[in-house]
Amino acid sequence: MVPTYPSLDDKHSNENATDQANQVNEGRELFAHYIWNAAIVVAEGVEDTYYSRTEPQPEKSNSHELWHVEGESVLELGAGAALPSLICALANAAKVVATDHPASPALTGPIAFNMSSNLPDPSTAQVSIYPHEWGVFTAPFAQENKGAFTRIIAADCFWQKSQHESLARSMAWFLAPGGRVWVVSEPHLGRAVVVGFFETVLALGFEIEVVFERDLMSYIESGVEVRRE
C-alpha cells in the first residue's frame, strides 16, 4: 500500500483526517525502519571520500569531490533510519540535520537512538533532528533555516510522484547558494519516475550537474564499480 500524506494545511473532516493519518502511520511503519540501498550508496560515498584523505585514490578523485562533506552543513530529507546523516556527522560535517515527515515513527526514537549509539560524545558535528513536511515552510525550523544547507540528501524519496513538487520545493527552500543536492534512487521505481522528478527540479530552476547509474551487484560481487553516465 502506498499511503497518501495529509498536508498540515489541508482542511478535512475529522473522519477523513483520521483515515489519512492511519494510512500514513501504517506506511511509515512498513518502510521507515528499513535501510535502503540508496542510503547505503550515500553513506559509502561519504565514508570513502573521508578516508581518502589518508589513503588517496587518484582514480576516484571526481567521486570524492562529489561526496565531500567535511565542514559542510548537511540536511537529509525523508531520513528514515538516517544512515547518511550519521555518516556525514562522523565524516566531520559542520552541521547535520535529519528530517522526516511529522507522522514518521522514525522521529519518536529510532533516529536519536542511532545517533546517540554511534556518535562520539561530544561529536565534531552539530547534529539535530526535526519533523518536516515537504513543501510546508511555516514551522520555526523551516523559517530559521532557509538557504542554510550546502548539502541536501534525498535517498529513495521519490516513490510518491504526487510529492515530487513538494520535495523539490523543500530542496529549493533549504539549499544554500552554490550548494548541492544528492538525489539517489533505486531501480525498482523505474527510470520514468526519476526522470519525472528531474523535470520537476529543472522547472524550479535547478541545474543537473551529473547523472549516473551504479551497478551495485557488480560492486558487491567483484569489488569493481560499474557506472553508466
Secondary structure, DSSP 4 states (H G I P E B T S, - for coil): -------TT----HHHHHHHHHHHHHHHHHHTT---HHHHHHHHHHHHHHHTTTS--GGGHHHHHHT--TT-EEEEES-TT-HHHHHHHHTT-SEEEEEE-TT-GGGGTHHHHHHHHHS-SS-SSEEEEEE--TT---SHHHHH-TT-EEEEEEES--S-GGGHHHHHHHHHHHEEEEEEEEEE--GGG-HHHHHHHHHHHHHTT-------EEEHHHHHHHS--EEE-
